[in-house]
Amino acid sequence: MPIKREDDFEERRSHLKDLSDEELKERFWELSEKIVDPLIDLAKTHTSASIERSVLLRMGFNSVDAKAIVNQVVKADLLSKGAGHVVYKLAQKEDRPVKEVGLDIKDEKYEKEELQVLFDGGAE
């Protein structure tokens, strides 16, 4: 025997019934932003080695090199800054191609402190 549900639709929509289509659309997007904003904040503050390898792949590194670069970034305690960000900032600082700098990081040509100094004063 099915459970009978009380029809409370009119009650639940009472705060919306006087809104125009345009106002309803605006309300929809406001609520959508409220739902998505925490996800965006989470994405800005959380990463993983897997995500950072993916970023490096899109920067042109192969998977073996990407893994090694991420490992070096982890050793430097900079994973939260983003491995691609570390490579990019160092390339900018040294006015060298990103690919070369990344491979040098992979080959351990930089000390932990040399990478960390890129972010003195916080992430840029």
C-alpha positions in Angstrom: 0.0 0.0 0.0 1.6 3.3 -1.1 2.2 6.0 1.5 0.0 9.0 0.9 1.9 12.3 0.9 0.3 15.5 2.1 0.2 18.0 -0.7 2.0 21.0 0.6 3.2 22.5 -2.7 1.2 25.7 -2.2 2.7 26.2 1.2 6.3 25.5 0.1 6.1 27.9 -2.9 4.3 30.7 -1.1 7.5 32.8 -0.9 8.1 32.4 -4.6 4.6 32.7 -6.1 4.6 36.5 -6.6 8.0 36.5 -8.4 8.2 37.1 -12.1 10.1 34.8 -14.4 13.0 37.1 -14.4 13.0 37.3 -10.6 12.8 33.5 -10.4 15.8 33.2 -12.7 17.7 35.7 -10.6 16.8 33.7 -7.4 17.9 30.5 -9.1 21.3 31.9 -9.9 21.8 33.4 -6.4 21.0 30.0 -4.9 23.3 28.2 -7.4 26.2 30.5 -6.4 25.6 29.8 -2.7 25.9 26.1 -3.5 29.0 26.4 -5.7 31.0 29.0 -3.7 32.1 26.6 -1.0 33.3 24.2 -3.7 35.3 26.9 -5.4 36.8 27.9 -2.1 37.7 24.3 -1.4 39.4 24.0 -4.8 41.4 27.1 -4.2 42.8 25.8 -0.9 43.1 22.1 -1.4 45.1 20.1 -3.9 46.7 16.7 -4.2 49.7 15.2 -5.8 47.4 13.7 -8.5 45.9 17.1 -9.3 49.3 18.7 -9.5 50.6 15.9 -11.8 47.6 16.6 -14.1 48.4 20.3 -14.2 52.0 19.5 -15.1 50.8 17.2 -17.9 48.9 20.1 -19.3 52.0 22.2 -19.1 53.8 19.8 -21.5 55.6 17.4 -19.1 55.3 13.7 -19.5 53.9 11.6 -16.6 57.2 10.3 -15.4 58.7 13.9 -15.2 55.4 15.2 -13.7 55.6 12.7 -10.9 59.2 13.5 -10.2 58.6 17.3 -10.2 55.6 16.8 -7.8 57.8 14.7 -5.5 60.4 17.5 -5.3 57.7 20.1 -4.7 56.3 17.9 -1.9 59.9 17.6 -0.4 60.0 21.4 -0.4 56.6 21.6 1.5 55.1 23.6 -1.4 52.4 21.3 -2.7 49.7 23.7 -1.4 51.2 26.4 -3.7 50.8 24.1 -6.7 53.5 22.3 -8.6 52.8 24.1 -11.8 52.9 27.4 -9.9 56.3 26.6 -8.5 57.7 25.7 -11.9 56.1 28.8 -13.5 57.4 31.2 -10.8 60.9 29.8 -11.0 60.8 30.1 -14.8 59.7 33.7 -14.5 62.4 34.5 -11.9 65.2 33.0 -14.0 63.8 34.1 -17.4 64.0 30.5 -18.7 61.6 28.2 -20.4 59.1 26.4 -18.1 60.0 23.0 -19.5 63.7 23.5 -18.7 63.0 24.7 -15.2 60.7 21.8 -14.5 63.2 19.3 -15.7 65.8 20.9 -13.5 63.5 20.7 -10.5 63.0 17.0 -11.3 66.7 16.5 -11.5 67.1 18.0 -8.0 69.1 21.0 -9.2 67.4 23.2 -6.7 67.5 23.0 -2.9 64.3 23.1 -0.9 65.1 26.6 0.3 65.6 27.9 -3.3 62.1 26.8 -4.1 60.6 28.0 -0.9 62.0 31.5 -1.3 59.7 32.0 -4.3 56.8 32.2 -1.9 58.3 34.3 0.9 55.4 36.6 1.9 52.7 34.2 0.7 51.5 32.9 -2.7 51.3 35.3 -5.6 
